[in-house]
Amino acid sequence: MKPTFTAVIKQDAGVWIGWIEEVPGVNCQEDSREALIESLRVTLAEALALNRDEALAAAGSQYEELPIAV
């Protein structure tokens, strides 16, 4: 099962803006609702990959990965 995140979106001054509640820094602005949702998906995937890469780099050579559910 893929993790699910919450997008908060709204139209403001003729453009669509949105962000992901659970991941700070993932926010986008587009001309249409559909473009915004796709942009949020792409940006979220990139942010998660970057965060993962940084976490593994910081862990060094000996670490353990564990799934944690909330």
Secondary structure, 3 states (H helix, E strand, C coil): CCCCCCEEEEEECCEEEEEECCCCCCEEEECCHHHHHHHHHHHHHHHHHHHHHHHHHHHCCCCCCCCCCC
